[in-house]
Amino acid sequence: MSQNKQDKIQKQKKVQGVYRKIKQQNRGDKDDKDDKNDNKIGVVIVNICVVLGILLLLLNAFIDDF
């Protein structure tokens, strides 16, 4: 092979490597966003359960008094 062809192949391999790294980073960013959304949904569900539990305890305490 000529030197020119070898240079082209090396450049192409470098570009492919950079492209793969960028793709992996983009996938990682999307996964992080999905995890954050899942975390927010979990926090909302836990907060609702805590509030309902407190309300049930308060209502139970007031009903026992009457």
N, C-alpha and C positions, 0 to 999 in steps of 0.2 A: 504494500500500500504506500501511496505517496504521503508525504508529510501533511499535505493539505487535507486529505481525507481523514487522517488520524486526528487532526485538530478539530475538524467538523464533528467527528464522533465524540470527542471529549467534551466539546461545547454542548452537544445535544444531551449527553449524560448529565452534565451540570444543570442544564435547564430542566430536565426531567426530575432531578433530585429536588430542586427548588420548588417545582410544581407540586410534587408529592408532599413536601413539608407544608406548603400553604394549604393543600387540601386537608391534611391531618389537623392543622390548626383550626380550620373552618369547622370541621366535624367536632372538634373539641369544644369550640365556642357554642355550637348548637346544642351539644349535650349539656353544657353548663346552663344554658338558658332553660332547657327542659327541666333540669334538676331544680333550678330556682323556682319555676312555676309549680312544680310538684311540691316543693317545700312551702310555698305560699298557700297552696290549697290545704296542705296538712295543718298548717298553723290556724287557718280559718276554721277547719273542722274541730280542732282541739279547743279553740276559744269558744265555739258554740256549745260544745259538750260541757265545758267548765261553767258557762253561764247557766245552762239548763240545770246542771247539778246544784248550783247554788240556789237557784229559784225553787227547785224541788225541796231542798233542805229548809228554806225559809217558809215555804207553804206548809210543809209538814210540821214545823214548829208552831206556826200560828193555828193550824187546825187542831193540834193537840191541846192548845190553850182553851179553845172554845169547847 
